[in-house]
Amino acid sequence: MKPSFSAPRRNVLQFALAGAAGSLPLMGRAQSIDTVKILAGFAAGGTVDTLARRVATQLAPAYAKSAVVENKTGAGGQIAIATLKAAPADGATLLVTPMSMLGIYPHTYKKLPYDPAVDVTPVSLGVVFDMGFAVGPQVPASVKTVPEFLEWCKANSNGANFGSPAPGSVPHFVGELIARAGKVDMRHVGFRGSQPAILDLMGGQIAAVSAPVGEFLPHLAGGKVRLLATSGATRNKFVPGVSTLVEQGFKDMVYGEWFGFFLPGKAPADLVQKANTAIRAALADTEVIAGLAAMGLEARSSMPAELAALLKADGEKWGPIVKAIGFTAES
């Protein structure tokens, strides 16, 4: 299953115009950016932060004279998006965010501090990736698969829990779907990013974590984190020895996600095009590709209209899943 919400006709036309703008001279406002700030809604050291910093190294001087990353953590990524909403649409502020905050949160929150259909302008896809489900020292070493973990949860109800980088995100729902498939009541613990969750996993405070595969890679060699499964249609190329959820008997449980780059909602077409050109060039750089791969991320860019369409499709896909699970931000 591929990652998908609905963009208004105005925005779709704007994205189409942005794609065509490449054949036109850029206006002065797209040529005078001194420092571009990339907002990342999750903690330093994680996958969102890694993408932001890798791309930032390539944005000068083509897009701006310099680039900095600002980690605006909190509220499951909402604070960063709200910060982008309040920023001038002058190209000096970019956002990198997972799809969840724009495509899934509208289904789980009655009120958001931003309107995904109005307050952001899609620029380019950044990376795609699978989810991983891992356990830590709280779970016996004899547990080597997700079904075995679910059986352990049934026998150890006090320890039947899992963490994710944010309530209402794809990693959260993957964990919920695993619990539902195994008919196990697993308590979800939301964190301000995957790395804080994994630190608690390694410390034995929680039993399991559902997060992007790349978040686990730096910790696997130490033995305190054991990756039980991945969520792709095929085995993840970064951890080919780990079987998929489908291989472990979870029929049709194939889920991935992506991170994308966005400008404020009223960004003019020439700025969107300039940012898109710079980000696509950055994501084609061999050092950037290798750096992202080290975190289990596959670099993948797009045109603005393609990102808008992907966001729309993913939102429409996840709506019924969220409804079936019955999760709301107040639940």
N, C-alpha and C positions, 0 to 999 in steps of 0.2 A: 504494500500500500504506500502511496506517495503522500508526502506532506501536503494543505489548502487554505473565505470571508468575502465580503462583497464590496467592491469599490464602486463608487458612483460613476455615472456616465462622464461627469466633468473630469474626474481624475483619469479615467481611461483615455479620454481624448487628450488630456495633458501629457500622459505617458507616450502616446503615439506621436504627438508633436515633438516631444523630447527626443524620440528616436530619429525623427526626420531632421532635427536641428543640427545634426552632425555635418550636413552639407552647407550650413550657413555660417557666416562669420560670427564668432562669439561676441556678445555685447560687452561693453566695458565693465559692467557689474560682475561678470564672470572672470575678470582678469585681475581683480584687485584684492584677492584674499591674502592677508598677511599670515595669520595662524589659523589652521582648521583644528577644531576640537572634536574628537570622536568620543561620543558618550557610550559607555558600556554599563549595562545594568546589573552586572554581577562582579563578584570579587576578583581581585588580581590573582593571576596564576591559573585561572580556569580557561575553558575553551573560548568563551566569548571574548575575554580579555586578550587571549592569544591572537585571535583573528584581528582584533582592533589594532594591536601593537604591530603585528606583522605588516598589515596594510599601511599603517601610519608611516612606517619607515620608507615607503615608496611614494608617498603623496607629494613630497617636495622634490624639485620645485615645480613639477608639472601642474599641480592643482593649487598649492599654496606655498608660501615661503618656508613654513614649518608646520608640523603636525604634532599634537599632543593627545593623549588618551586620558579621559576622566572617568573613574569608576563611580557611578551614581547608583549605589546599591540600595536595596530595600523594596518592600512591597512586591516581591517577585518580578522585578524588572520594570514595574510601572513608573517608578520615580525617574528613571532615565528617559522614558518616553514622554512623560509630562514635562521634563526639562527641555526636550527637543521642541515640544509644542510651544513653549514660551520663548524660544529663541527666535531671533530675526531670521527671515528667509533669505539671508544674504550669502549662503554657502559656507559660512564659517563654522557651522555646527552640523555634524553628521551623527547618526545613531547606528550602532550595530546591535541587533536584537534577534533572539530566537523567534520563530514563527508564533510560538505559543502565546506571547503577550498581545499579539495583534489578531491572530486567527482563532484562538481558543478562549481567551479571557472574556470576549463579548458574550460567550455562552455560559460563563460561570459567575460573572460579577454583574449585579444589578446596576451598579454605577461605577464607571471608570473615570479617572481624571483626564482622559483623552478619548477622542473618537477616532478609531482606526481608519474610518472611511474619509476623514477630513483632515486630521492633524498630522499625518505623515505622508511623504511622497516617496514611493519606491524608486530606488536608484539602481541597485544591482544585487543579485544573489551573491553570497560570499562563500559558503561551504555547505556541504551535505554530510550527513553522518547517521550511524545507527545508534540505538540505545544499548546499554549494557546493564545487566542485573548482577550485583556482586554481594558477597557476604564477608564478614570480618571475624575477629577472634571470638565473638560471642557465640558463633555457630561452630559446632564440632567439625574437625577436618574431614570426617567421614562423609559429610554432606558435599556432594560434587555436582549435583544437578538441581534445577529449579524444582522438579517434582519432589526430590528428596528434601529440599528446603521446606516445601509446603507441608510435608509429613512431619518435619521437625517442629514447625509452627503449631501443628495440631496437638503435639505432645507437650509444647512449651508455650502456652497461650500468653504468658506474661512477656515473653520475648518476641512475640509475633508482630514485628513492626518493620517498616522500611522508611528511608529518607529519600528526598528528592530535592533538586535545586529550587523548586518553587511550587506551592500548591496551585493546581489548575494547569500545570505545564504537561507537555508530552511525557517526560519521564515519570511524573506523578501518575498519569493515567495508564501508562504501561504497567506500573506496579499494581494499580487497582485491578486492571484486567487480568493480571497473573493471579491475584488473590481470588477474584471471582471465578476464574477457570478452575482453581483448586478447591473452591468452596471453603476458603479460609478467611477468617476475620483478621485482617492485618491492619494495624494502626499506622496511618501515614504521619510522618514528621516532616514538615516543610522547613527548608533552610534558605539562607541568603546566598545561594550558589551551590554548585556541586562540591567544591573543595571543602567548605565547612562541613558538609554532610559526610564526606569521606574521612575527614579527620575524626569525627565522632564515631564513624564505623571502625576505624583503626584503633580507636581508644576503647572500643567495646561498649559504647553508650547506646548504639543501635545495632540491630542484627544485619540489616541489608540496606543497599542503596540502589536506586534506579537512576541512571544518569547517562549522558553521552559516553560512548565507549572510550573516547580519548581522555576523559577525565580520570579514568582508572590506570591508564598506561604507566604513568610515573611511579605508581605504587605497587605494581604487580610483583616486581622482583623481590621486594622485601618479605613477601609471604603473608602479610597481615590483611591483604585484600585478595579475595579469590573470585574471579569472574566466572559466573555460572553459565551465562547465556548471553547471546546478542539478539537483536530484534530484526535484522535484515532478512531479505528473501533468500540470500545465500550467506555463507560464512564471511565474516568481516575480514578484509585483507590485512588489517593491522593485528588481528588476533585469530589467525586461521585455525588454531587448535581448539578454539571454543565453539561448541555447537550452537545452532540457532534455537530459538524458542520452538519453531516449527519442527525441527529435528527432535526436540524433546517432547513432542506430542501436543503442542499448543496450536491446533489447526488454525490457519489463516492469521496468526498473530505476527504480522509483518508491519513494523512501524519505523519510520525514520523522521528526521527533522532537518531543518536548515536554519542558517543565520543569514540575515540580509542587511543591506545598508539603506538608510533612509535619510532624506532631508526633511525640513519642516513642511507642513502641508501646503503652503502657498509658494513654494520654491518655483521660480520661473524656469521655463523649458531649457534655456541656455545653460543655467547652472546645473540642472539635472543631467544634461548631456555631458558637461565638462566633468562632473563628478563620476559619471558612469565610465567615461573614457579612462580616467585616472585609476579608478578601482579595478577595471578589467585589466589594465596594464599591470597593476600591482599583483593581481591574482595569477598572472601568467609568468611572473618572475620565478625562476627555478629555486632561488633561496626561500622565497615565500612559500612555494609549494612544499618544499622539504620541511620547513619549519612547522607548517600546518599538519603535515603528515605525521610528525613526531607526536602530535596530540590527537591522532586518530581522525583528523579532519581532511576531507577531500575538497580541494579548492575548486569552485565552480562559479563562474560569473554569468551574467545575463543582461539583456536589455531591460530598461525600466518596465515596459509593457509586459514582458515575460514574467517579471517578478510580481507585478500586479495580478496577473492571471493565476499564478501559482498560489498566491496568498488567498485569492477568492476561492479557488478549488479546495484548498486545505481547510478553510473555515467551514465550507459546506460539508466536507467529509467528517470533521470532528464534531459538528453540532449534534448529530444523532447519537454518537458515541457518548458524549458528555451527558445527554439526556438519559440514555440507558443506564449509565452509572449512577446518575442521580446526584452528582456533586454540584454544589454551589459554594461560593466563597464564604457563605454564612453557615455552611453545614459542618 
